[in-house]
Amino acid sequence: MSKPTIWISRKLSDNTQARAARDYEVILNHDDVISSADDIVAMSATVDAIVPCHSEIFDADVVARLADRVKIIANHSVGVDHCDLAAFKARGIVVTNTPDVLSDATAEIAMLLMLGAARRAPEGDQMVRSGNWKTWSPSFMVGTQVSGKRVGIVGMGRVGQVMAQRCRGFGMQVHYHNRSRLPADLEHGAIFHPTIETLLPVSDFVSLHCPATPQTTGLMNAERLGLLPTGAIVINTARGALIVEKDLVAAIRSGHIAAAGLDCFVTEPGGNPAFADYPNIFMLPHIGSATRETRDAMGFRALDNLDAYFSGAEPRDRLV
């Protein structure tokens, strides 16, 4: 019996690609370039499944044009805002993702951004690298202390819960807003807020961990940024669309927001050039899950979903 043919749209970990080559006929993207809509549609005529990343956009038009041969989209990502799930459902194409396996890595990056933004790490690093560290005094490079402060977590899913655990290690008081309240045994003393409007005023730091949906796009706009205490710090390791970037710039410029730590942007790759004018915005190029361990785990989880589907079983992480 012939093996199913799959297309892995970006360069994944060596272990993932080796396992895929063992079990499937595999088409790889050796140049690791982002595929256009027409590229995706053309490739769909030759494969039974696609393993894409969030860089491949499956809007309604692309989904409608996919060849009938494609039966499953096994995303190498947790977020699926790049996929029109309703369109996939209408076509009868299965869609899966890779939850659970990147929570620790993403929470690590959130903590890095929190600490770096609070303690002015980008400014300090640049000062030393450029040879401009010429002086010291008690008033030199004074930042914001993290320990003992209040953190507001927006989205208390897997990553949010790990972030809360990390924050408790710094003695922070954890507040959170979620679509529904967690059971007490998962809260670990965190304080639930039924609305984001009650969460923000008590958040010295706010860390975003919710998906980008029509309801959350533009969540952190001028009005909500204004609800934060003066001197608050904004952290985003979820999706760039959660923040109205021009409003964040205005809040940084006014001094109402002391700093921000961002791993994601409305425009990716590239980010927002306007942010570069502000040394108190600590930026990373969407690397929240970029560890060797996590990349293997994500790739294997995507392949687990393919294995289940092609064996006639229900994929563990099926979304539609």
MIKE-225768 format. One record per residue: chain; x, y, z of N, C-alpha, C in turn. Coordinates in Angstrom, 2 decimals, padded with zeros to 5 digits. Example, Ala and Ser with C-alpha at 12.3 -4.5 7.8 and 13.67 -1.06 7.14 Angstrom:
> A  013.19  -005.69  007.80  012.30  -004.50  007.80  013.20  -003.30  007.80
> A  012.85  -002.25  007.08  013.67  -001.06  007.14  012.90  000.03  007.87
# end
This chain:
> A  000.84  -001.18  000.00  000.00  000.00  000.00  000.89  001.25  000.00
> A  000.61  002.20  -000.89  001.44  003.40  -000.99  001.23  004.31  000.21
> A  002.28  005.02  000.55  002.20  005.95  001.66  001.51  007.24  001.22
> A  000.77  007.90  002.14  000.21  009.21  001.81  001.33  010.20  001.54
> A  001.04  011.15  000.68  001.99  012.21  000.37  001.64  013.45  001.17
> A  002.64  014.00  001.85  002.40  015.20  002.64  003.37  016.30  002.22
> A  002.93  017.53  002.35  003.78  018.69  002.10  004.05  019.39  003.42
> A  005.33  019.49  003.79  005.75  020.25  004.96  006.17  021.62  004.46
> A  005.38  022.63  004.78  005.50  023.92  004.09  006.70  024.75  004.50
> A  007.29  024.49  005.68  008.49  025.21  006.13  009.50  024.21  006.66
> A  010.71  024.66  006.89  011.73  023.76  007.43  011.44  023.51  008.90
> A  011.15  022.26  009.24  010.90  021.87  010.62  012.16  021.25  011.21
> A  012.08  020.78  012.44  013.27  020.21  013.07  013.74  018.98  012.31
> A  015.02  018.70  012.40  015.57  017.53  011.70  014.87  016.25  012.14
> A  014.59  016.14  013.43  013.94  014.93  013.93  012.54  014.80  013.37
> A  011.83  015.91  013.24  010.48  015.87  012.67  010.53  015.44  011.21
> A  011.44  016.03  010.45  011.51  015.70  009.02  011.97  014.27  008.80
> A  012.84  013.77  009.68  013.28  012.37  009.56  012.13  011.42  009.82
> A  011.35  011.70  010.86  010.20  010.84  011.15  009.18  010.90  010.03
> A  008.94  012.09  009.49  007.99  012.23  008.40  008.44  011.43  007.18
> A  009.75  011.50  006.86  010.27  010.78  005.71  010.18  009.27  005.89
> A  010.21  008.82  007.13  010.09  007.38  007.41  008.68  006.87  007.11
> A  007.68  007.70  007.41  006.30  007.21  007.39  005.47  007.70  006.21
> A  005.98  008.72  005.50  005.20  009.32  004.42  006.08  009.62  003.22
> A  005.44  009.83  002.09  006.10  010.47  000.96  006.06  011.97  001.26
> A  007.23  012.59  001.34  007.29  013.96  001.85  007.83  014.92  000.79
> A  007.16  016.04  000.67  007.65  017.17  -000.12  008.09  018.25  000.85
> A  009.35  018.64  000.76  009.90  019.63  001.69  010.09  020.98  000.99
> A  010.10  022.02  001.80  010.41  023.37  001.33  011.87  023.64  001.66
> A  012.76  023.20  000.79  014.19  023.26  001.09  014.70  024.68  001.27
> A  014.09  025.64  000.59  014.53  027.03  000.70  013.88  027.74  001.88
> A  012.91  027.09  002.54  012.26  027.63  003.73  011.67  029.02  003.49
> A  011.03  029.19  002.35  010.39  030.47  002.02  008.89  030.37  002.28
> A  008.28  031.52  002.52  006.82  031.57  002.72  006.13  031.36  001.39
> A  005.14  030.49  001.39  004.41  030.17  000.16  003.25  031.13  -000.03
> A  003.06  031.53  -001.28  001.93  032.40  -001.61  000.65  031.58  -001.68
> A  -000.47  032.28  -001.81  -001.76  031.59  -001.95  -001.74  030.68  -003.17
> A  -001.20  031.17  -004.28  -001.16  030.34  -005.50  -000.24  029.15  -005.32
> A  000.87  029.33  -004.58  001.76  028.19  -004.31  001.04  027.11  -003.52
> A  000.29  027.53  -002.51  -000.45  026.57  -001.68  -001.46  025.81  -002.51
> A  -002.20  026.54  -003.32  -003.23  025.90  -004.16  -002.60  024.93  -005.14
> A  -001.50  025.32  -005.78  -000.83  024.44  -006.74  -000.32  023.18  -006.06
> A  000.28  023.33  -004.88  000.80  022.17  -004.17  -000.31  021.22  -003.75
> A  -001.48  021.74  -003.47  -002.58  020.91  -002.96  -003.01  019.83  -003.95
> A  -002.72  020.03  -005.21  -003.11  019.03  -006.22  -002.24  017.79  -006.17
> A  -001.13  017.86  -005.43  -000.16  016.77  -005.44  -000.03  016.05  -004.11
> A  -000.79  016.48  -003.09  -000.59  015.92  -001.76  -001.91  015.53  -001.10
> A  -001.80  014.64  -000.12  -002.97  014.22  000.66  -003.13  015.03  001.94
> A  -002.05  015.67  002.37  -002.08  016.44  003.61  -001.04  017.55  003.54
> A  -001.29  018.60  004.30  -000.36  019.72  004.40  -000.03  019.94  005.87
> A  001.25  020.14  006.14  001.71  020.51  007.48  002.22  021.95  007.40
> A  001.35  022.93  007.62  001.76  024.33  007.51  002.12  024.93  008.86
> A  002.69  026.12  008.81  002.90  026.94  009.99  001.96  028.13  009.92
> A  002.06  029.03  010.90  001.16  030.18  010.89  001.52  031.16  009.78
> A  002.65  030.94  009.10  003.06  031.81  007.99  002.28  031.53  006.72
> A  001.62  030.39  006.62  000.82  030.05  005.45  -000.64  030.44  005.73
> A  -001.20  031.25  004.86  -002.53  031.81  005.09  -003.57  031.01  004.32
> A  -004.52  030.44  005.06  -005.62  029.69  004.47  -006.91  030.48  004.68
> A  -007.09  031.54  003.90  -008.34  032.29  004.00  -009.40  031.57  003.18
> A  -010.60  032.12  003.16  -011.72  031.44  002.50  -011.44  031.19  001.03
> A  -010.78  032.14  000.38  -010.48  031.99  -001.05  -009.52  030.83  -001.28
> A  -008.46  030.75  -000.48  -007.50  029.66  -000.64  -008.15  028.32  -000.36
> A  -008.92  028.25  000.72  -009.58  026.98  001.07  -010.51  026.54  -000.05
> A  -011.23  027.46  -000.65  -012.16  027.11  -001.73  -011.43  026.58  -002.95
> A  -010.18  026.98  -003.13  -009.41  026.59  -004.31  -008.56  025.36  -004.10
> A  -008.48  024.85  -002.87  -007.68  023.66  -002.61  -008.22  022.46  -003.40
> A  -007.30  021.64  -003.84  -007.70  020.43  -004.57  -008.43  019.46  -003.64
> A  -009.32  018.68  -004.22  -010.08  017.72  -003.43  -009.19  016.65  -002.81
> A  -008.00  016.48  -003.35  -007.10  015.45  -002.83  -006.71  015.71  -001.37
> A  -006.60  016.98  -000.98  -006.17  017.31  000.38  -007.27  016.95  001.37
> A  -006.91  016.16  002.37  -007.89  015.70  003.35  -007.69  016.27  004.76
> A  -006.45  016.70  005.04  -006.16  017.17  006.40  -005.08  018.23  006.38
> A  -005.26  019.25  007.21  -004.28  020.30  007.46  -003.79  020.10  008.90
> A  -002.58  019.61  009.05  -002.03  019.34  010.39  -001.10  020.49  010.75
> A  -001.64  021.51  011.36  -000.87  022.72  011.65  000.29  022.46  012.61
> A  001.41  023.06  012.32  002.56  023.08  013.21  002.49  024.39  014.00
> A  001.44  024.53  014.79  001.19  025.74  015.57  000.02  025.47  016.50
> A  -000.06  026.27  017.55  -001.24  026.22  018.42  -002.32  027.13  017.87
> A  -001.94  028.38  017.59  -002.90  029.33  017.04  -003.30  028.96  015.62
> A  -004.55  029.17  015.31  -005.04  028.86  013.96  -005.75  030.06  013.35
> A  -005.32  031.27  013.75  -005.93  032.46  013.16  -005.56  032.63  011.69
> A  -004.60  031.83  011.21  -004.26  031.86  009.79  -005.16  030.93  008.98
> A  -006.07  030.25  009.64  -006.97  029.29  008.99  -008.42  029.74  009.12
> A  -009.15  029.73  008.02  -010.60  029.98  008.06  -011.27  028.64  008.38
> A  -011.52  028.41  009.66  -012.04  027.10  010.08  -013.42  026.82  009.50
> A  -014.25  027.85  009.37  -015.58  027.64  008.79  -015.47  027.18  007.34
> A  -014.53  027.76  006.61  -014.34  027.36  005.21  -013.84  025.93  005.12
> A  -012.92  025.56  006.03  -012.44  024.17  006.04  -013.57  023.20  006.38
> A  -014.39  023.58  007.32  -015.52  022.71  007.69  -016.46  022.51  006.52
> A  -016.71  023.59  005.79  -017.60  023.48  004.63  -017.02  022.57  003.56
> A  -015.69  022.52  003.45  -015.04  021.66  002.47  -014.87  020.23  002.99
> A  -015.11  020.01  004.27  -014.91  018.68  004.84  -013.46  018.33  005.03
> A  -012.59  019.32  005.19  -011.16  019.10  005.39  -010.86  019.20  006.88
> A  -010.20  018.19  007.41  -009.86  018.15  008.83  -008.74  019.14  009.12
> A  -008.83  019.82  010.25  -007.79  020.75  010.69  -007.39  020.40  012.12
> A  -006.07  020.32  012.36  -005.56  020.05  013.71  -004.52  021.11  014.07
> A  -004.17  021.16  015.35  -003.11  022.05  015.81  -002.21  021.30  016.79
> A  -001.32  022.03  017.47  -000.35  021.38  018.36  -000.39  022.04  019.75
> A  -001.45  021.82  020.50  -001.52  022.43  021.84  -000.60  021.71  022.84
> A  -000.52  022.27  024.04  000.15  021.65  025.19  001.67  021.73  025.17
> A  002.29  021.56  023.99  003.72  021.29  023.96  004.60  022.53  023.99
> A  004.04  023.72  023.83  004.89  024.90  023.80  004.64  025.88  024.95
> A  003.87  025.44  025.94  003.51  026.34  027.03  004.72  026.82  027.81
> A  005.63  025.90  028.17  006.80  026.28  028.96  007.69  027.26  028.19
> A  007.96  026.95  026.92  008.85  027.79  026.14  008.28  029.20  025.97
> A  006.98  029.28  025.70  006.37  030.59  025.49  006.33  031.39  026.78
> A  006.05  030.72  027.90  006.06  031.42  029.18  007.46  031.90  029.53
> A  008.48  031.15  029.14  009.86  031.62  029.36  010.12  032.93  028.62
> A  009.66  033.00  027.38  009.86  034.24  026.61  009.06  035.38  027.22
> A  007.85  035.09  027.72  007.06  036.14  028.36  007.79  036.69  029.59
> A  008.41  035.80  030.36  009.16  036.25  031.53  010.41  037.04  031.10
> A  011.06  036.58  030.04  012.22  037.31  029.52  011.82  038.73  029.13
> A  010.70  038.85  028.42  010.23  040.16  027.99  009.83  041.02  029.18
> A  009.18  040.40  030.17  008.77  041.15  031.35  009.99  041.70  032.09
> A  010.96  040.84  032.33  012.15  041.26  033.06  012.97  042.25  032.24
> A  013.11  041.96  030.95  013.91  042.83  030.10  013.32  044.21  029.94
> A  011.99  044.27  029.77  011.33  045.57  029.63  011.40  046.34  030.95
> A  011.18  045.63  032.06  011.17  046.29  033.37  012.54  046.82  033.76
> A  013.58  046.07  033.43  014.94  046.42  033.88  015.78  047.04  032.76
> A  015.11  047.46  031.68  015.74  048.24  030.62  016.88  047.48  029.93
> A  016.67  046.19  029.71  017.71  045.36  029.12  018.14  045.81  027.72
> A  017.22  046.17  026.82  017.68  046.59  025.48  018.60  047.81  025.53
> A  018.28  048.78  026.39  019.11  049.97  026.51  020.50  049.63  027.06
> A  020.51  048.79  028.09  021.78  048.42  028.70  022.67  047.64  027.76
> A  022.07  046.70  027.05  022.83  045.88  026.11  023.44  046.75  025.01
> A  022.64  047.63  024.46  023.13  048.51  023.39  024.22  049.45  023.90
> A  024.07  049.93  025.13  025.06  050.84  025.70  026.43  050.18  025.81
> A  026.43  048.93  026.30  027.70  048.23  026.47  028.29  047.85  025.10
> A  027.45  047.33  024.21  027.93  046.91  022.88  028.52  048.06  022.08
> A  027.93  049.24  022.22  028.37  050.38  021.42  029.55  051.12  022.03
> A  029.98  050.71  023.22  031.08  051.38  023.88  030.69  052.69  024.54
> A  029.38  052.90  024.76  028.90  054.16  025.33  028.66  054.09  026.83
> A  029.09  053.00  027.48  028.96  052.93  028.94  030.15  053.66  029.55
> A  029.90  054.91  029.93  030.98  055.79  030.37  030.89  056.18  031.84
> A  029.76  055.86  032.48  029.58  056.39  033.83  028.72  055.45  034.64
> A  028.60  055.75  035.92  027.67  055.04  036.80  027.32  055.98  037.95
> A  026.08  055.88  038.42  025.65  056.60  039.62  024.41  055.90  040.14
> A  023.97  056.20  041.35  022.75  055.58  041.88  021.50  055.84  041.03
> A  021.55  056.86  040.20  020.39  057.17  039.36  020.53  056.60  037.95
> A  021.57  055.81  037.74  021.87  055.28  036.41  021.03  054.05  036.09
> A  020.34  054.05  034.94  019.60  052.91  034.41  018.61  052.33  035.43
> A  017.91  053.19  036.14  016.94  052.72  037.13  015.70  052.22  036.40
> A  015.26  051.02  036.72  014.09  050.44  036.09  013.00  050.14  037.09
> A  012.14  049.22  036.72  010.99  048.82  037.54  011.23  047.45  038.13
> A  011.05  047.30  039.42  011.20  045.99  040.05  009.98  045.12  039.76
> A  010.23  043.86  039.48  009.16  042.91  039.17  008.65  042.23  040.44
> A  009.55  041.84  041.30  009.17  041.08  042.49  008.13  041.81  043.32
> A  007.09  041.07  043.70  006.06  041.62  044.57  004.99  042.45  043.88
> A  005.12  042.65  042.56  004.14  043.47  041.85  002.92  042.64  041.45
> A  001.93  043.33  040.90  000.70  042.69  040.45  000.78  042.44  038.95
> A  000.48  041.23  038.53  000.45  040.90  037.11  -000.97  040.52  036.71
> A  -001.43  041.08  035.61  -002.72  040.72  035.05  -002.52  039.85  033.83
> A  -003.05  038.65  033.85  -002.90  037.71  032.75  -004.21  037.66  031.98
> A  -004.14  037.95  030.70  -005.32  037.93  029.84  -005.29  036.63  029.04
> A  -006.16  035.69  029.41  -006.17  034.38  028.78  -005.45  033.37  029.66
> A  -006.22  032.64  030.45  -005.62  031.71  031.42  -005.73  030.27  030.90
> A  -005.27  030.09  029.66  -005.17  028.75  029.12  -003.86  028.12  029.54
> A  -003.33  027.24  028.71  -002.12  026.50  029.08  -000.94  027.43  029.32
> A  -000.70  028.34  028.37  000.45  029.24  028.52  000.22  030.21  029.67
> A  -001.00  030.74  029.77  -001.30  031.67  030.85  -001.10  031.06  032.22
> A  -001.47  029.80  032.37  -001.29  029.13  033.66  000.18  028.92  033.99
> A  001.00  028.58  032.98  002.42  028.44  033.23  003.03  029.80  033.56
> A  002.59  030.84  032.86  003.08  032.18  033.16  002.73  032.58  034.59
> A  001.53  032.26  035.01  001.13  032.57  036.39  002.05  031.86  037.38
> A  002.38  030.62  037.10  003.28  029.86  037.98  004.65  030.54  038.06
> A  005.17  030.96  036.91  006.46  031.63  036.90  006.40  032.95  037.69
> A  005.31  033.68  037.52  005.17  034.96  038.21  005.09  034.78  039.73
> A  004.43  033.71  040.16  004.36  033.45  041.60  005.75  033.21  042.17
> A  006.65  032.68  041.34  008.02  032.48  041.78  008.74  033.79  042.08
> A  008.24  034.88  041.51  008.78  036.21  041.79  007.96  036.93  042.87
> A  007.09  036.19  043.53  006.28  036.79  044.58  005.23  037.75  044.06
> A  004.84  037.61  042.81  003.86  038.52  042.23  002.44  038.09  042.61
> A  001.57  039.05  042.74  000.15  038.77  042.96  -000.50  038.60  041.59
> A  -001.10  037.44  041.36  -001.61  037.11  040.03  -003.11  037.41  039.95
> A  -003.47  038.21  038.97  -004.86  038.47  038.61  -005.05  037.94  037.19
> A  -006.27  037.55  036.84  -006.47  037.06  035.48  -007.88  037.30  035.00
> A  -007.99  037.42  033.68  -009.29  037.46  033.00  -009.31  036.33  031.99
> A  -010.39  035.60  031.98  -010.55  034.45  031.09  -012.02  034.36  030.71
> A  -012.31  033.62  029.65  -013.73  033.47  029.27  -014.54  032.84  030.38
> A  -013.92  031.98  031.14  -014.60  031.37  032.29  -013.59  031.21  033.42
> A  -014.09  031.19  034.63  -013.21  031.07  035.78  -012.65  029.66  035.88
> A  -011.39  029.56  036.26  -010.77  028.26  036.44  -011.26  027.60  037.72
> A  -011.23  026.27  037.79  -011.48  025.60  039.07  -010.45  026.06  040.10
> A  -010.84  026.04  041.34  -009.97  026.56  042.41  -008.61  025.87  042.43
> A  -008.58  024.57  042.11  -007.30  023.86  042.18  -006.35  024.27  041.07
> A  -006.84  024.96  040.03  -005.99  025.47  038.97  -005.66  026.96  039.16
> A  -006.42  027.63  039.99  -006.18  029.06  040.22  -004.94  029.30  041.08
> A  -004.71  028.43  042.04  -003.56  028.59  042.94  -003.53  029.99  043.55
> A  -004.69  030.48  043.92  -004.78  031.78  044.57  -004.89  032.96  043.64
> A  -004.85  032.75  042.33  -005.00  033.86  041.39  -006.40  034.45  041.52
> A  -006.51  035.74  041.28  -007.77  036.47  041.46  -008.45  036.64  040.10
> A  -009.65  036.11  039.98  -010.40  036.14  038.72  -011.11  037.46  038.53
> A  -011.08  037.96  037.30  -011.83  039.16  036.92  -012.75  038.81  035.76
> A  -014.05  038.98  035.93  -014.98  038.62  034.85  -014.86  039.50  033.62
> A  -014.28  040.69  033.77  -014.07  041.57  032.62  -012.64  042.09  032.62
> A  -012.15  042.40  031.43  -010.81  042.95  031.34  -010.76  044.35  031.93
> A  -011.91  045.02  031.95  -011.96  046.38  032.49  -011.69  046.42  033.99
> A  -012.00  045.36  034.70  -011.67  045.33  036.13  -010.26  044.80  036.37
> A  -009.73  044.04  035.42  -008.38  043.49  035.55  -007.31  044.57  035.38
> A  -007.45  045.39  034.35  -006.37  046.30  033.97  -005.99  047.30  035.05
> A  -006.93  047.90  035.77  -006.53  048.90  036.77  -005.67  048.35  037.91
> A  -005.68  047.03  038.11  -004.87  046.45  039.19  -003.65  045.71  038.65
> A  -003.27  046.00  037.40  -002.18  045.28  036.75  -000.98  046.19  036.56
> A  000.06  046.00  037.37  001.32  046.71  037.15  001.99  046.20  035.87
> A  001.76  044.93  035.60  002.17  044.29  034.35  000.95  043.61  033.78
> A  000.76  043.67  032.47  -000.30  042.89  031.84  000.36  042.02  030.78
> A  000.05  040.72  030.81  000.64  039.76  029.89  -000.47  039.08  029.09
> A  -000.37  039.17  027.77  -001.43  038.69  026.89  -001.16  037.26  026.45
> A  -002.15  036.39  026.67  -002.01  034.97  026.33  -003.29  034.40  025.71
> A  -004.06  035.24  025.05  -005.31  034.78  024.44  -005.15  034.70  022.93
> A  -005.99  033.92  022.26  -005.90  033.83  020.80  -006.42  035.10  020.14
> A  -006.03  035.30  018.90  -006.58  036.40  018.10  -007.86  035.92  017.43
> A  -008.96  036.52  017.80  -010.28  036.20  017.25  -010.94  037.52  016.89
> A  -012.08  037.48  016.20  -012.79  038.74  015.96  -013.11  039.50  017.24
> A  -013.27  038.78  018.35  -013.61  039.41  019.62  -012.38  040.02  020.31
> A  -011.20  039.48  020.05  -010.00  039.97  020.75  -009.10  040.84  019.89
> A  -009.32  040.89  018.59  -008.51  041.75  017.74  -008.68  043.21  018.18
> A  -007.55  043.88  018.39  -007.60  045.26  018.88  -007.98  045.38  020.34
> A  -007.81  044.30  021.08  -008.22  044.27  022.49  -007.57  045.40  023.29
> A  -006.27  045.57  023.12  -005.54  046.60  023.86  -005.49  047.86  022.99
> A  -006.56  048.63  023.09  -006.65  049.89  022.37  -006.36  051.05  023.33
> A  -006.53  052.27  022.85  -006.22  053.44  023.68  -007.02  053.45  024.97
> A  -008.30  053.10  024.87  -009.15  053.12  026.05  -008.68  052.13  027.10
> A  -008.36  050.91  026.68  -007.95  049.90  027.65  -006.53  050.14  028.14
> A  -005.65  050.60  027.30  -004.32  050.96  027.77  -004.42  052.06  028.84
> A  -005.39  052.95  028.66  -005.59  054.02  029.62  -006.08  053.54  030.97
> A  -006.65  052.33  031.03  -007.11  051.77  032.30  -005.97  051.24  033.16
> A  -004.83  050.98  032.54  -003.69  050.48  033.29  -003.14  051.57  034.20
> A  -002.54  051.19  035.34  -001.91  052.20  036.19  -000.78  052.91  035.44
> A  -000.56  054.16  035.76  000.57  054.88  035.17  001.87  054.15  035.51
> A  002.68  053.90  034.49  003.93  053.17  034.68  003.82  051.68  034.46
> A  002.65  051.22  034.01  002.46  049.79  033.76  003.31  049.34  032.57
> A  003.52  048.03  032.49  004.31  047.43  031.42  003.46  046.37  030.72
> A  003.48  046.40  029.39  002.65  045.53  028.56  003.52  044.45  027.93
> A  003.08  043.19  028.06  003.81  042.04  027.50  002.88  041.30  026.54
> A  003.38  040.98  025.35  002.56  040.24  024.38  003.38  039.14  023.73
> A  003.03  037.89  024.04  003.64  036.73  023.38  002.58  035.90  022.67
> A  001.41  036.48  022.44  000.30  035.74  021.85  000.19  036.03  020.36
> A  -000.48  037.11  020.00  -000.65  037.51  018.61  -000.60  039.03  018.53
> A  000.05  039.54  017.49  000.19  040.97  017.33  -001.13  041.70  017.21
> A  -002.13  041.03  016.64  -003.42  041.67  016.40  -004.14  042.06  017.69
> A  -003.69  041.57  018.83  -004.34  041.91  020.10  -004.12  043.37  020.49
> A  -003.08  043.99  019.94  -002.72  045.35  020.32  -002.92  046.30  019.14
> A  -003.55  047.44  019.39  -003.59  048.51  018.40  -002.25  049.24  018.53
> A  -001.37  049.00  017.59  000.01  049.41  017.76  000.18  050.93  017.84
> A  -000.58  051.68  017.09  -000.45  053.14  017.17  -000.88  053.65  018.54
> A  -001.83  052.97  019.15  -002.27  053.37  020.49  -001.21  053.04  021.53
> A  -000.50  051.91  021.34  000.59  051.58  022.25  001.72  052.61  022.13
> A  002.05  053.00  020.90  003.08  054.02  020.71  002.69  055.31  021.43
> A  001.43  055.72  021.29  000.97  056.95  021.94  001.07  056.84  023.45
> A  000.73  055.67  024.00  000.79  055.48  025.45  002.23  055.45  025.95
> A  003.14  054.89  025.16  004.56  054.90  025.50  005.10  056.34  025.44
> A  004.74  057.04  024.38  005.24  058.40  024.20  004.78  059.32  025.33
> A  003.54  059.13  025.77  003.01  059.99  026.83  003.60  059.66  028.20
> A  004.19  058.48  028.33  004.72  058.05  029.61  003.72  057.28  030.45
> A  002.49  057.16  029.97  001.51  056.39  030.75  001.93  054.93  030.85
> A  002.40  054.36  029.74  002.98  053.01  029.75  004.49  053.16  029.82
> A  005.09  052.54  030.83  006.53  052.71  031.04  007.36  051.94  030.02
> A  006.87  050.77  029.61  007.65  049.93  028.71  006.75  048.84  028.16
> A  007.26  048.15  027.15  006.54  047.02  026.58  007.54  045.95  026.17
> A  007.11  044.70  026.22  007.90  043.58  025.74  007.07  042.81  024.74
> A  007.51  042.77  023.49  006.69  042.23  022.40  007.44  041.14  021.63
> A  006.78  040.00  021.48  007.32  038.92  020.66  006.49  038.72  019.39
> A  005.46  039.52  019.21  004.60  039.37  018.04  004.05  040.74  017.64
> A  003.71  040.85  016.36  003.37  042.14  015.78  002.26  041.96  014.76
> A  001.60  043.05  014.43  000.55  042.98  013.42  001.13  042.53  012.08
> A  002.30  043.06  011.73  002.96  042.68  010.48  004.14  041.76  010.80
> A  004.06  040.53  010.29  005.14  039.57  010.49  005.43  038.84  009.18
> A  006.72  038.67  008.83  007.89  039.21  009.54  008.02  040.71  009.32
> A  008.90  041.34  010.06  009.17  042.76  009.90  008.89  043.57  011.13
> A  007.72  043.36  011.76  007.37  044.14  012.93  006.90  045.53  012.56
> A  006.98  046.44  013.52  006.52  047.81  013.32  007.71  048.76  013.44
> A  008.15  049.39  012.34  009.32  050.27  012.39  009.16  051.42  013.40
> A  007.93  051.83  013.68  007.71  052.94  014.62  008.20  052.58  016.02
> A  008.18  051.30  016.36  008.62  050.89  017.70  010.12  051.11  017.91
> A  010.88  051.12  016.82  012.33  051.21  016.94  012.79  052.53  017.55
> A  011.93  053.53  017.53  012.29  054.84  018.10  012.24  054.84  019.63
> A  011.76  053.75  020.23  011.53  053.73  021.67  012.37  052.63  022.31
> A  013.46  052.99  022.98  014.32  051.97  023.60  013.63  051.22  024.73
> A  012.51  051.73  025.21  011.77  051.03  026.27  010.76  050.04  025.70
> A  010.81  049.78  024.40  010.05  048.68  023.81  011.04  047.57  023.48
> A  010.97  046.48  024.22  011.86  045.33  024.07  011.20  044.38  023.08
> A  011.88  044.09  021.96  011.26  043.32  020.89  012.04  042.06  020.55
> A  011.30  041.00  020.26  011.87  039.75  019.77  011.07  039.32  018.53
> A  011.68  038.56  017.61  011.05  038.22  016.34  010.20  036.95  016.39
> A  009.18  036.95  017.23  008.22  035.85  017.36  008.94  034.51  017.55
> A  009.65  034.40  018.67  010.43  033.20  018.95  009.96  032.51  020.24
> A  008.70  032.75  020.61  008.20  032.21  021.87  008.36  030.71  022.02
> A  008.20  029.97  020.95  008.29  028.51  021.04  009.59  027.97  020.46
> A  010.56  028.85  020.22  011.76  028.45  019.49  012.83  027.86  020.40
> A  012.56  026.65  020.88  013.60  025.84  021.53  013.68  024.51  020.80
> A  014.81  023.87  020.87  014.96  022.59  020.19  013.93  021.58  020.70
> A  013.74  021.57  022.02  012.80  020.60  022.60  011.37  020.84  022.11
> A  011.00  022.12  022.07  009.62  022.44  021.69  009.39  022.21  020.20
> A  010.38  022.55  019.38  010.20  022.33  017.94  010.02  020.84  017.63
> A  010.79  019.98  018.30  010.57  018.54  018.13  009.17  018.15  018.58
> A  008.77  018.65  019.74  007.47  018.27  020.29  006.33  018.74  019.39
> A  006.45  019.94  018.83  005.41  020.45  017.93  005.33  019.60  016.66
> A  006.50  019.32  016.10  006.52  018.51  014.88  005.95  017.13  015.10
> A  006.33  016.51  016.21  005.82  015.17  016.51  004.32  015.19  016.76
> A  003.83  016.25  017.40  002.39  016.34  017.66  001.62  016.47  016.34
> A  002.15  017.27  015.40  001.51  017.37  014.09  001.50  016.02  013.38
> A  002.62  015.29  013.47  002.69  013.98  012.83  001.79  012.97  013.53
> A  001.67  013.07  014.86  000.73  012.20  015.58  -000.69  012.37  015.03
> A  -001.07  013.61  014.76  -002.40  013.86  014.22  -002.56  013.26  012.83
> A  -001.52  013.38  012.02  -001.56  012.75  010.69  -001.65  011.23  010.81
> A  -000.83  010.65  011.70  -000.85  009.19  011.87  -002.24  008.71  012.25
> A  -002.86  009.42  013.17  -004.21  009.02  013.60  -005.18  009.10  012.43
> A  -005.15  010.19  011.71  -006.10  010.36  010.62  -005.95  009.26  009.57
> A  -004.71  009.03  009.14  -004.50  008.06  008.07  -004.65  006.61  008.53
> A  -004.71  006.39  009.84  -004.98  005.05  010.36  -006.48  004.83  010.58
> A  -007.26  005.87  010.34  -008.70  005.77  010.53  -009.18  006.17  011.92
> A  -008.27  006.67  012.77  -008.63  007.10  014.11  -008.91  008.60  014.12
> A  -009.49  009.08  015.22  -009.76  010.51  015.38  -008.47  011.21  015.81
> A  -008.03  012.24  015.08  -006.86  012.98  015.52  -007.08  013.62  016.88
> A  -006.07  013.54  017.71  -006.18  014.03  019.08  -006.53  015.52  019.13
> A  -006.00  016.29  018.21  -006.13  017.75  018.29  -007.01  018.30  017.17
> A  -008.02  017.54  016.80  -008.90  017.99  015.70  -009.71  019.22  016.13
> A  -009.73  020.21  015.27  -010.50  021.43  015.50  -011.77  021.45  014.66
> A  -011.69  020.97  013.41  -012.87  020.81  012.55  -012.74  019.51  011.78
# end
